[in-house]
Amino acid sequence: MARTPTVTREGIPENQRTAFDAIVRERGGIPAGGPGSVMLNAPEVAQRALGLALYLRTETSLAPRVRELAMLVAARENDCQFIWNAHAPSARTAGLRDDVVNALRDKKELPALAPDEAAVVNYGRELFRTRRVSQPAFDAAVAQFGVLGVTELTTLLGCYTMLAFNVNAFGVELPAESTEEALPV
């Protein structure tokens, strides 16, 4: 169980209830797990943040395989079991090879990557580890995705870090039907 109880409509300030109601209506109930379950403590924040996450997960110019890889990089760099478990299967379905997923999970040397995969991993790791991106990493990402795509990629990495922070800070547990091997942390 997360560190806080399940959010109830009565437990939030009245000025947040419209956003709370919209999220509950959209999701068909109060989210029981994941970032939405704890972010609902601040419904206005949740509504905006989860809307951005949905857009970044489904509608950007980046290919699904690239988006899922970026989510895995964010999950791995933030040691977020929940996001890793949620997105590793989707990454595989989107075409990311098992050996790449497994090497990322285990923090092992990565196998040969496609140029777009290498651009995501190098850009993301550099940004997470140094809080900056070198000109070569930036140029490689722009060569693959253009300025629009690199802006989306950067925002996706930041958004999934925000989600990971919420999940990690609130102690959200993995669902019972977890299928992925846990991140070694």
C-alpha positions as CSV (number, residue, x, y, z in Angstrom):
1,M,0.0,0.0,0.0
2,A,1.2,3.5,-0.8
3,R,2.2,5.8,2.1
4,T,-1.1,7.6,2.0
5,P,-4.6,6.2,1.9
6,T,-6.7,6.2,-1.3
7,V,-7.9,9.7,-2.1
8,T,-11.5,10.4,-1.5
9,R,-13.6,13.3,-2.8
10,E,-14.3,14.4,0.8
11,G,-10.6,14.4,1.6
12,I,-9.6,17.1,-0.9
13,P,-10.4,20.8,-0.7
14,E,-13.6,21.9,-2.3
15,N,-11.9,24.1,-4.9
16,Q,-10.2,20.9,-6.2
17,R,-13.3,18.8,-6.6
18,T,-14.1,19.7,-10.2
19,A,-10.7,18.5,-11.3
20,F,-11.1,15.4,-9.1
21,D,-14.5,14.6,-10.6
22,A,-13.2,15.0,-14.1
23,I,-10.3,12.6,-13.5
24,V,-12.6,10.0,-11.8
25,R,-15.1,10.3,-14.7
26,E,-12.3,10.0,-17.3
27,R,-10.8,7.0,-15.6
28,G,-14.0,5.3,-14.7
29,G,-13.2,5.5,-11.0
30,I,-10.6,6.6,-8.5
31,P,-7.2,5.3,-9.7
32,A,-6.1,2.4,-7.5
33,G,-2.4,2.4,-8.5
34,G,0.3,4.2,-10.4
35,P,1.1,7.9,-10.5
36,G,-2.6,8.9,-10.8
37,S,-3.4,7.3,-7.5
38,V,-1.1,9.6,-5.6
39,M,-1.2,12.6,-7.8
40,L,-5.0,12.7,-7.2
41,N,-4.1,14.2,-3.8
42,A,-3.6,17.4,-5.9
43,P,-6.4,17.0,-8.5
44,E,-5.6,20.2,-10.5
45,V,-1.9,19.1,-10.7
46,A,-2.9,15.6,-11.6
47,Q,-5.3,16.7,-14.4
48,R,-2.6,18.8,-16.1
49,A,0.3,16.4,-15.5
50,L,-1.5,13.2,-16.5
51,G,-2.9,14.9,-19.6
52,L,0.6,15.8,-20.6
53,A,1.8,12.3,-19.9
54,L,-1.0,10.8,-22.0
55,Y,-0.1,13.2,-24.9
56,L,3.6,12.4,-24.7
57,R,2.9,8.6,-24.5
58,T,0.6,8.5,-27.5
59,E,0.6,11.5,-29.8
60,T,4.1,13.0,-30.3
61,S,6.0,12.9,-33.5
62,L,8.3,10.2,-32.0
63,A,7.7,6.6,-33.0
64,P,6.1,4.4,-30.3
65,R,9.4,2.3,-30.0
66,V,11.3,5.6,-29.4
67,R,8.8,6.9,-26.9
68,E,8.8,3.6,-25.0
69,L,12.6,3.5,-24.9
70,A,12.6,7.0,-23.5
71,M,10.2,6.0,-20.8
72,L,12.4,3.0,-19.9
73,V,15.5,5.3,-19.8
74,A,13.6,7.6,-17.4
75,A,12.4,4.6,-15.3
76,R,15.9,3.1,-15.1
77,E,17.7,6.3,-14.3
78,N,15.2,7.1,-11.6
79,D,15.1,3.4,-10.3
80,C,11.3,3.4,-10.7
81,Q,10.0,-0.2,-10.5
82,F,6.4,0.9,-11.3
83,I,7.1,2.7,-14.5
84,W,9.6,0.1,-15.6
85,N,7.0,-2.7,-15.1
86,A,4.4,-0.7,-16.9
87,H,6.5,0.2,-19.9
88,A,8.9,-2.7,-20.5
89,P,6.2,-4.9,-22.0
90,S,4.9,-2.0,-24.2
91,A,8.5,-1.3,-25.3
92,R,8.8,-4.9,-26.4
93,T,5.5,-4.8,-28.2
94,A,6.5,-1.6,-29.9
95,G,9.6,-3.4,-31.3
96,L,12.4,-2.8,-28.8
97,R,14.5,-5.9,-28.6
98,D,14.6,-8.0,-25.5
99,D,18.4,-7.8,-25.2
100,V,18.1,-4.0,-25.2
101,V,15.4,-4.0,-22.5
102,N,17.3,-6.5,-20.4
103,A,20.6,-4.7,-20.6
104,L,18.9,-1.4,-19.7
105,R,17.2,-3.1,-16.7
106,D,20.4,-4.7,-15.5
107,K,22.7,-1.7,-16.2
108,K,24.8,-3.8,-18.4
109,E,26.6,-2.8,-21.6
110,L,24.0,-2.3,-24.3
111,P,24.1,-4.4,-27.5
112,A,24.3,-2.6,-30.8
113,L,21.5,-0.1,-31.1
114,A,19.8,1.4,-34.1
115,P,20.8,5.0,-34.6
116,D,17.5,6.3,-33.2
117,E,17.8,4.1,-30.1
118,A,21.4,5.2,-29.5
119,A,20.3,8.8,-29.8
120,V,17.6,8.4,-27.1
121,V,19.8,6.4,-24.7
122,N,22.8,8.7,-25.0
123,Y,20.7,11.9,-24.8
124,G,18.7,10.6,-21.9
125,R,21.5,9.2,-19.9
126,E,23.6,12.3,-20.4
127,L,20.8,14.6,-19.4
128,F,19.9,12.5,-16.3
129,R,23.5,12.1,-15.2
130,T,24.9,15.5,-15.8
131,R,21.8,17.7,-16.1
132,R,23.1,18.9,-19.4
133,V,23.5,17.5,-23.0
134,S,26.7,17.8,-24.9
135,Q,26.7,19.2,-28.4
136,P,27.5,15.8,-30.0
137,A,24.6,14.1,-28.1
138,F,22.2,17.0,-28.9
139,D,23.3,16.9,-32.6
140,A,22.8,13.2,-32.8
141,A,19.3,13.5,-31.4
142,V,18.4,16.3,-33.7
143,A,19.7,14.3,-36.7
144,Q,17.3,11.5,-35.7
145,F,14.2,13.4,-34.6
146,G,14.5,17.1,-35.6
147,V,14.1,20.0,-33.2
148,L,10.4,19.2,-32.7
149,G,11.2,15.6,-31.7
150,V,14.1,16.5,-29.4
151,T,11.8,19.0,-27.6
152,E,9.2,16.2,-27.3
153,L,11.9,13.7,-26.1
154,T,13.2,16.1,-23.5
155,T,9.7,16.9,-22.2
156,L,8.9,13.1,-22.2
157,L,12.0,12.4,-20.1
158,G,11.1,15.2,-17.7
159,C,7.5,14.2,-17.5
160,Y,8.3,10.5,-16.7
161,T,10.8,11.7,-14.1
162,M,7.9,13.6,-12.5
163,L,5.8,10.5,-12.5
164,A,8.6,8.4,-11.2
165,F,9.2,10.9,-8.4
166,N,5.5,10.6,-7.3
167,V,5.5,6.8,-7.5
168,N,8.8,6.5,-5.6
169,A,8.1,9.1,-3.0
170,F,4.6,7.8,-2.2
171,G,5.7,4.1,-2.2
172,V,3.3,3.0,-4.9
173,E,3.5,-0.8,-5.1
174,L,3.6,-2.9,-8.2
175,P,0.3,-4.4,-9.3
176,A,-0.2,-8.1,-8.4
177,E,0.0,-9.0,-12.1
178,S,3.5,-7.6,-12.6
179,T,5.3,-9.5,-15.4
180,E,8.7,-7.8,-15.5
181,E,11.8,-8.8,-13.6
182,A,12.5,-6.1,-11.0
183,L,15.1,-3.5,-11.5
184,P,18.2,-4.2,-9.5
185,V,18.5,-1.2,-7.3
